[in-house]
């Protein structure tokens, strides 16, 4: 996949800006951490409180609360990685949950120093890349 194809597959579904990077006026590739669309805004919510990313699998599609703890963010902390690349997981970026699906590894990563979580999507990634993370496939059907 190309970066734009990954953005289209995982970020564009449900985005308020548009369904395709080629025609979206807000599309801007951000490479600050891995890569993602920097103009992405989640357009789907549950009771206007929980924002979800339609292109992501269950367990990896919800955003954390804003700093005021009153609502969730309408933007997702996300890093995507092409085949052959991956984030540097360590004691400051801890892989907690992982799921192999559709030739991608989805990892919910927690940064204890900043008390933030994010989602990493690694094209072609395998569970053995994150040996300490829980394999959520074992209880995936329990997610709402």
Residue frames as a rotation matrix with the C-alpha (Angstrom) as fourth column:
UNK 1
0.579 0.815 0.000 0.00
0.815 -0.579 0.000 0.00
0.000 0.000 -1.000 0.00
UNK 2
-0.333 -0.589 0.736 1.00
0.453 -0.785 -0.423 3.60
0.827 0.193 0.529 -0.40
UNK 3
-0.935 -0.013 -0.355 0.67
0.325 -0.437 -0.839 6.15
-0.144 -0.900 0.412 2.41
UNK 4
-0.687 0.712 -0.145 -2.37
-0.725 -0.662 0.191 7.65
0.040 0.236 0.971 0.70
UNK 5
-0.192 0.611 -0.768 -4.00
-0.258 0.724 0.640 4.21
0.947 0.321 0.019 0.38
UNK 6
-0.580 -0.048 -0.813 -3.51
0.696 0.489 -0.526 3.56
0.423 -0.871 -0.250 4.09
UNK 7
-0.945 0.272 -0.184 -4.99
-0.134 -0.830 -0.542 6.96
-0.300 -0.487 0.820 4.94
UNK 8
-0.458 0.809 -0.368 -7.96
-0.772 -0.157 0.616 6.25
0.441 0.566 0.696 2.68
UNK 9
-0.217 0.353 -0.910 -8.53
0.110 0.935 0.337 2.80
0.970 -0.027 -0.242 4.20
UNK 10
-0.329 -0.025 -0.944 -8.14
0.870 0.382 -0.313 3.64
0.368 -0.924 -0.104 7.89
UNK 11
-0.787 -0.022 -0.616 -8.86
0.389 -0.793 -0.469 7.37
-0.478 -0.609 0.633 8.30
UNK 12
-0.931 0.357 -0.078 -11.19
-0.307 -0.650 0.695 8.48
0.197 0.671 0.715 5.51
UNK 13
-0.349 0.878 -0.327 -14.23
0.503 0.470 0.725 6.34
0.791 0.089 -0.606 6.39
UNK 14
0.418 0.651 -0.633 -16.45
0.891 -0.158 0.426 8.60
0.178 -0.742 -0.646 8.49
UNK 15
-0.595 -0.685 -0.419 -14.14
0.733 -0.677 0.067 11.64
-0.330 -0.267 0.905 8.23
UNK 16
0.374 0.783 -0.497 -16.00
0.489 -0.622 -0.612 14.96
-0.788 -0.014 -0.615 8.05
UNK 17
-0.119 -0.531 -0.839 -13.50
-0.417 -0.741 0.527 16.26
-0.901 0.412 -0.133 5.47
UNK 18
0.303 0.256 -0.918 -14.01
-0.953 0.082 -0.292 13.68
0.001 0.963 0.269 2.75
UNK 19
0.804 0.171 0.570 -13.75
-0.277 0.955 0.105 10.02
-0.526 -0.242 0.815 1.75
UNK 20
0.711 -0.540 0.450 -10.69
0.702 0.527 -0.478 10.16
0.021 0.656 0.754 -0.53
UNK 21
0.139 -0.746 -0.651 -7.27
0.482 -0.523 0.703 11.87
-0.865 -0.411 0.287 -0.15
UNK 22
-0.610 -0.413 0.676 -7.17
0.777 -0.145 0.612 12.57
-0.155 0.899 0.409 -3.89
UNK 23
-0.187 0.641 0.744 -10.25
0.543 -0.564 0.622 14.82
0.819 0.520 -0.242 -3.74
UNK 24
0.530 0.409 -0.743 -10.24
0.845 -0.187 0.500 15.99
0.066 -0.893 -0.445 -0.09
UNK 25
0.510 -0.332 0.794 -9.35
0.083 -0.899 -0.430 19.68
0.856 0.284 -0.431 0.28
UNK 26
0.743 -0.193 0.641 -8.21
-0.663 -0.343 0.666 19.08
0.091 -0.919 -0.383 3.89
UNK 27
0.904 -0.423 -0.061 -5.83
0.425 0.905 0.033 16.20
0.041 -0.056 0.998 3.12
UNK 28
0.487 -0.852 0.189 -2.32
-0.727 -0.516 -0.452 16.90
0.483 0.083 -0.872 4.32
UNK 29
0.606 -0.328 -0.725 0.13
0.339 0.931 -0.138 14.11
0.720 -0.162 0.675 4.97
UNK 30
0.634 -0.402 0.661 1.69
-0.758 -0.493 0.427 14.48
0.155 -0.772 -0.617 8.40
UNK 31
0.446 -0.562 -0.696 4.92
0.147 0.814 -0.562 12.60
0.883 0.148 0.446 9.05
UNK 32
0.208 -0.331 0.921 5.46
-0.838 -0.546 -0.007 13.72
0.505 -0.770 -0.391 12.64
UNK 33
-0.375 -0.240 0.895 5.09
-0.683 0.725 -0.091 10.17
-0.627 -0.646 -0.436 13.99
UNK 34
-0.384 0.244 0.890 4.89
0.607 0.793 0.045 7.51
-0.695 0.558 -0.453 11.32
UNK 35
-0.984 0.171 0.057 2.35
-0.083 -0.710 0.699 9.17
0.160 0.683 0.713 9.06
UNK 36
-0.302 0.952 -0.057 -1.33
0.820 0.229 -0.524 10.10
-0.486 -0.205 -0.850 8.97
UNK 37
-0.088 0.369 0.925 -3.65
0.655 -0.678 0.333 12.70
0.750 0.636 -0.182 7.49
UNK 38
-0.848 -0.334 -0.411 -3.16
0.529 -0.541 -0.654 15.84
-0.003 -0.772 0.636 9.55
UNK 39
-0.789 0.602 0.123 -6.52
-0.548 -0.779 0.304 17.24
0.279 0.173 0.945 8.43
UNK 40
-0.522 0.572 -0.633 -8.55
0.280 0.816 0.506 14.24
0.806 0.086 -0.586 9.63
UNK 41
-0.694 0.422 0.583 -11.57
-0.720 -0.405 -0.564 14.83
-0.001 -0.811 0.585 11.89
UNK 42
-0.921 0.389 0.014 -13.74
0.385 0.916 -0.115 11.96
-0.058 -0.101 -0.993 13.12
UNK 43
-0.715 0.697 0.059 -17.32
-0.589 -0.645 0.487 12.48
0.378 0.314 0.871 11.99
UNK 44
0.104 0.746 -0.657 -19.00
-0.029 0.663 0.748 9.59
0.994 -0.059 0.090 13.77
UNK 45
-0.781 -0.326 0.533 -19.92
-0.516 -0.144 -0.844 9.58
0.352 -0.934 -0.056 17.43
UNK 46
-0.306 0.677 -0.669 -22.03
0.640 0.667 0.383 7.69
0.705 -0.311 -0.637 19.91
UNK 47
0.522 0.650 -0.552 -24.32
0.850 -0.343 0.401 10.03
0.071 -0.679 -0.731 21.86
UNK 48
0.717 -0.298 0.630 -22.04
0.009 -0.900 -0.435 12.95
0.697 0.318 -0.643 20.87
UNK 49
0.786 -0.429 0.446 -19.62
-0.557 -0.176 0.812 11.77
-0.270 -0.886 -0.377 23.57
UNK 50
0.139 -0.727 0.673 -17.60
0.043 0.683 0.729 8.91
-0.989 -0.072 0.126 22.11
UNK 51
0.433 -0.078 -0.898 -15.92
-0.856 -0.349 -0.382 9.54
-0.283 0.934 -0.218 18.76
UNK 52
0.321 -0.292 0.901 -15.11
0.114 0.956 0.270 6.49
-0.940 0.016 0.340 16.66
UNK 53
-0.366 -0.527 -0.767 -13.03
-0.798 -0.246 0.550 5.89
-0.479 0.813 -0.331 13.55
UNK 54
0.623 0.779 0.072 -15.08
-0.617 0.546 -0.567 3.81
-0.481 0.309 0.820 11.12
UNK 55
0.571 -0.437 -0.695 -12.04
-0.597 0.360 -0.717 2.49
0.563 0.824 -0.055 9.23
UNK 56
-0.516 -0.814 0.267 -10.43
-0.751 0.280 -0.598 0.93
0.412 -0.510 -0.756 12.31
UNK 57
-0.287 0.403 -0.869 -11.24
0.231 0.910 0.346 -2.42
0.930 -0.101 -0.354 13.94
UNK 58
0.771 0.620 0.148 -13.13
-0.064 -0.155 0.986 -2.63
0.634 -0.769 -0.080 17.23
UNK 59
0.738 -0.487 -0.467 -10.95
0.634 0.263 0.727 -1.92
-0.231 -0.833 0.503 20.24
UNK 60
-0.420 -0.908 -0.014 -8.78
0.799 -0.377 0.469 0.41
-0.431 0.186 0.883 18.17
UNK 61
-0.349 0.385 0.855 -11.46
0.744 -0.441 0.502 2.78
0.570 0.811 -0.133 16.88
UNK 62
0.740 0.648 -0.180 -12.23
0.613 -0.539 0.577 4.98
0.277 -0.537 -0.797 19.92
UNK 63
-0.038 -0.733 0.679 -10.48
0.096 -0.679 -0.728 8.14
0.995 0.038 0.096 20.96
UNK 64
-0.418 -0.167 -0.893 -9.42
0.877 0.181 -0.445 8.90
0.236 -0.969 0.071 24.52
UNK 65
0.611 0.683 -0.400 -10.90
0.770 -0.630 0.101 11.76
-0.183 -0.369 -0.911 26.56
UNK 66
0.378 -0.443 0.813 -9.79
0.168 -0.831 -0.531 15.32
0.910 0.338 -0.240 26.06
UNK 67
-0.668 -0.734 -0.122 -7.74
0.282 -0.098 -0.954 16.84
0.688 -0.672 0.273 28.84
UNK 68
-0.555 0.523 0.647 -10.92
-0.772 -0.614 -0.165 18.22
0.311 -0.591 0.745 30.42
UNK 69
-0.986 0.075 0.146 -12.23
0.018 0.935 -0.355 14.60
-0.163 -0.347 -0.923 30.70
UNK 70
-0.299 0.941 -0.157 -15.67
-0.443 -0.283 -0.851 15.80
-0.845 -0.185 0.501 29.58
UNK 71
0.808 0.528 -0.260 -15.66
-0.449 0.269 -0.852 14.59
-0.380 0.805 0.455 25.97
UNK 72
0.304 -0.722 0.621 -13.51
0.608 0.649 0.457 12.53
-0.733 0.239 0.637 23.70
UNK 73
-0.432 -0.568 -0.701 -11.28
-0.244 -0.674 0.697 14.05
-0.868 0.472 0.152 21.07
UNK 74
0.750 0.658 -0.065 -12.53
-0.208 0.142 -0.968 14.33
-0.627 0.740 0.243 17.50
UNK 75
0.454 -0.687 -0.568 -9.03
-0.742 0.061 -0.667 13.53
0.493 0.724 -0.482 16.29
UNK 76
0.997 -0.061 -0.053 -7.23
0.077 0.903 0.423 10.27
0.022 -0.426 0.904 16.86
UNK 77
0.232 -0.968 0.093 -3.68
-0.832 -0.148 0.534 9.86
-0.503 -0.201 -0.840 18.10
UNK 78
0.886 0.197 0.419 -2.47
0.072 0.836 -0.544 7.65
-0.458 0.512 0.727 15.29
UNK 79
-0.074 -0.887 -0.455 0.69
-0.803 -0.218 0.555 6.56
-0.592 0.407 -0.696 13.55
UNK 80
0.923 0.332 0.194 0.72
-0.142 0.763 -0.631 4.41
-0.357 0.555 0.751 10.43
UNK 81
-0.054 -0.997 0.053 3.74
-0.622 0.075 0.780 2.54
-0.781 0.009 -0.624 9.17
UNK 82
0.512 0.158 -0.844 4.44
-0.834 0.325 -0.445 1.02
0.204 0.932 0.299 5.74
UNK 83
0.985 -0.144 -0.094 5.70
0.151 0.986 0.069 -2.53
0.083 -0.082 0.993 5.38
UNK 84
0.245 -0.968 -0.054 9.25
0.719 0.219 -0.660 -2.83
0.650 0.123 0.750 6.71
UNK 85
-0.589 -0.379 0.713 8.90
-0.177 -0.801 -0.572 0.07
0.788 -0.464 0.404 9.17
UNK 86
0.281 0.682 -0.675 7.52
0.694 0.341 0.634 0.24
0.663 -0.646 -0.378 12.70
UNK 87
0.675 -0.037 0.737 7.51
-0.417 -0.843 0.340 2.49
0.608 -0.537 -0.584 15.76
UNK 88
-0.507 -0.836 -0.209 10.09
-0.126 0.311 -0.942 2.18
0.853 -0.451 -0.263 18.51
UNK 89
0.700 0.714 0.000 8.17
-0.162 0.159 0.974 0.47
0.696 -0.681 0.227 21.29
UNK 90
-0.487 -0.836 -0.251 9.97
0.193 0.177 -0.965 0.65
0.852 -0.519 0.076 24.64
UNK 91
-0.496 0.269 -0.825 9.30
0.868 0.191 -0.459 1.47
0.034 -0.944 -0.328 28.30
UNK 92
-0.733 0.237 -0.637 8.04
-0.016 -0.943 -0.332 4.96
-0.680 -0.234 0.695 27.33
UNK 93
-0.209 0.678 -0.705 5.85
-0.978 -0.133 0.162 3.71
0.016 0.723 0.691 24.46
UNK 94
-0.749 -0.111 0.653 4.37
-0.376 0.883 -0.280 0.45
-0.546 -0.456 -0.703 25.68
UNK 95
-0.563 0.587 -0.582 2.40
-0.524 0.291 0.801 -1.83
0.640 0.755 0.143 23.34
UNK 96
-0.581 0.425 0.694 -0.64
-0.694 0.186 -0.695 -2.93
-0.425 -0.886 0.187 25.36
UNK 97
0.329 0.744 0.581 -3.12
-0.075 0.634 -0.769 -4.53
-0.941 0.209 0.264 22.93
UNK 98
-0.639 -0.513 -0.573 -2.41
-0.616 -0.105 0.781 -5.96
-0.461 0.852 -0.249 19.49
UNK 99
0.368 0.777 0.510 -4.46
-0.038 0.561 -0.827 -7.44
-0.929 0.285 0.236 16.67
UNK 100
-0.860 -0.510 -0.007 -3.45
-0.069 0.102 0.992 -8.88
-0.505 0.854 -0.123 13.30
UNK 101
0.189 0.944 0.270 -6.15
0.428 0.168 -0.888 -8.15
-0.884 0.283 -0.373 10.73
UNK 102
0.942 0.287 0.171 -6.17
0.257 -0.296 -0.920 -7.59
-0.213 0.911 -0.353 6.96
UNK 103
0.365 -0.902 0.231 -2.35
0.816 0.190 -0.547 -7.88
0.449 0.387 0.805 6.66
UNK 104
0.016 -0.368 0.930 -1.86
-0.268 -0.897 -0.350 -5.15
0.963 -0.243 -0.113 9.27
UNK 105
-0.339 -0.139 -0.931 -0.88
0.850 0.378 -0.366 -5.12
0.403 -0.915 -0.010 12.92
UNK 106
0.315 0.494 0.810 -3.00
-0.066 -0.840 0.538 -2.79
0.947 -0.223 -0.232 15.06
UNK 107
-0.347 -0.507 -0.789 -1.42
0.800 0.279 -0.531 -1.83
0.490 -0.815 0.309 18.37
UNK 108
0.800 0.468 0.376 -2.90
0.125 -0.743 0.658 0.25
0.587 -0.479 -0.653 21.17
UNK 109
-0.180 -0.968 -0.176 0.21
0.680 0.007 -0.734 1.90
0.711 -0.252 0.656 22.60
UNK 110
0.884 0.428 -0.188 0.36
0.415 -0.532 0.738 3.68
0.216 -0.731 -0.648 25.96
UNK 111
-0.122 -0.902 0.415 2.88
0.297 -0.432 -0.852 6.35
0.947 0.020 0.320 26.91
UNK 112
0.342 0.337 -0.877 3.00
0.897 0.162 0.411 6.37
0.281 -0.928 -0.247 30.73
UNK 113
-0.629 -0.673 -0.388 5.17
0.755 -0.648 -0.099 9.48
-0.185 -0.355 0.916 30.95
UNK 114
-0.955 0.291 0.064 2.53
-0.248 -0.894 0.374 11.62
0.166 0.341 0.925 29.21
UNK 115
-0.589 0.757 0.283 -0.52
0.065 0.394 -0.917 9.52
-0.805 -0.522 -0.281 30.21
UNK 116
0.065 0.561 -0.825 -1.64
-0.888 -0.345 -0.305 9.23
-0.455 0.753 0.476 26.58
UNK 117
-0.085 -0.065 0.994 -2.53
0.258 0.962 0.085 6.38
-0.962 0.264 -0.065 24.29
UNK 118
-0.092 0.070 -0.993 -2.39
-0.894 -0.445 0.052 6.09
-0.438 0.893 0.104 20.54
UNK 119
0.732 0.332 0.595 -2.99
-0.003 0.875 -0.484 3.56
-0.681 0.353 0.642 17.81
UNK 120
-0.361 -0.830 -0.425 -0.19
-0.686 -0.072 0.724 2.23
-0.632 0.552 -0.544 15.63
UNK 121
0.815 0.535 0.222 -1.06
-0.198 0.617 -0.762 0.53
-0.545 0.577 0.609 12.34
UNK 122
-0.243 -0.966 -0.085 1.83
-0.623 0.088 0.777 -1.45
-0.743 0.242 -0.623 10.86
UNK 123
0.610 0.420 -0.672 1.37
-0.793 0.337 -0.508 -2.80
0.013 0.842 0.539 7.35
UNK 124
0.360 -0.437 -0.824 2.52
-0.249 0.806 -0.537 -6.43
0.899 0.398 0.182 7.25
UNK 125
-0.349 -0.510 0.786 3.15
-0.864 -0.151 -0.481 -6.38
0.364 -0.847 -0.388 11.01
UNK 126
0.030 0.274 -0.961 3.01
0.102 0.956 0.276 -9.54
0.994 -0.106 0.001 13.10
UNK 127
0.890 0.435 0.134 2.21
-0.106 -0.087 0.991 -10.17
0.443 -0.896 -0.032 16.77
UNK 128
0.533 -0.741 -0.409 5.79
0.845 0.493 0.207 -11.26
0.049 -0.456 0.889 17.46
UNK 129
-0.174 -0.546 0.819 6.80
0.422 -0.793 -0.439 -7.60
0.889 0.269 0.369 16.98
UNK 130
-0.173 0.231 0.958 5.05
-0.740 -0.672 0.029 -6.81
0.651 -0.703 0.287 20.29
UNK 131
-0.454 -0.050 -0.890 5.62
0.170 0.975 -0.142 -9.84
0.875 -0.215 -0.434 22.55
UNK 132
-0.959 0.052 -0.279 4.35
0.274 -0.089 -0.958 -8.10
-0.074 -0.995 0.072 25.71
UNK 133
-0.648 0.755 -0.099 1.05
-0.762 -0.639 0.110 -6.95
0.020 0.147 0.989 24.20
UNK 134
-0.339 0.651 0.679 -2.21
-0.131 0.682 -0.720 -8.84
-0.931 -0.333 -0.146 24.71
UNK 135
-0.992 0.123 0.018 -3.46
0.049 0.251 0.967 -10.61
0.114 0.960 -0.255 21.60
UNK 136
-0.574 0.819 0.008 -7.02
-0.565 -0.390 -0.727 -9.25
-0.592 -0.422 0.686 21.53
UNK 137
-0.463 0.400 -0.791 -8.09
-0.695 0.391 0.604 -11.71
0.551 0.829 0.097 18.81
UNK 138
-0.873 0.053 -0.485 -8.75
0.274 0.877 -0.396 -14.14
0.404 -0.478 -0.780 21.65
UNK 139
-0.402 0.765 -0.503 -11.58
0.741 -0.050 -0.669 -11.94
-0.537 -0.642 -0.547 22.97
UNK 140
-0.997 -0.082 -0.012 -12.30
0.055 -0.765 0.642 -9.69
-0.061 0.639 0.767 19.97
UNK 141
-0.469 0.882 0.041 -15.97
0.375 0.157 0.914 -10.72
0.800 0.444 -0.404 19.71
UNK 142
-0.051 0.423 -0.905 -16.59
0.997 -0.024 -0.067 -9.40
-0.050 -0.906 -0.421 23.24
UNK 143
-0.881 -0.332 -0.336 -15.91
0.324 -0.943 0.083 -5.80
-0.344 -0.036 0.938 22.12
UNK 144
0.228 0.972 -0.063 -18.87
0.661 -0.202 -0.722 -3.51
-0.715 0.123 -0.688 21.50
